[in-house]
């Protein structure tokens, strides 16, 4: 239970740092008893930052308007018949191609998982806090 007075809470809300206020409120006195003031502040800021980051990533994923928002590179079926190289997928998951300003193009038969793979890669970019716009095209 937080020992912050009502006026201070109001000011924190007015400043828009409700996640920090929530982190202070979530601190359990029995768990933080004996911790220095700086350590309590560090715990609260770490919790608030984690919440802020999670909210930002969720917003990026939502705004990307992915066909498969639950797609995940870690859940790809990398059986040999599909021709997916584990090291290439792992390399794409680092999103270093974005820093190098390179595009990624997937080719394959209908139903082979190109859209899922693209959404999984887009989600990985969102996790790296990169704004994503996915475009699905077809070749004549």
Helices and strands as residue ranges (DSSP letters): H 6-15, H 18-26, H 29-32, H 37-64, G 73-75, G 80-82, H 86-93, H 96-99, H 114-127
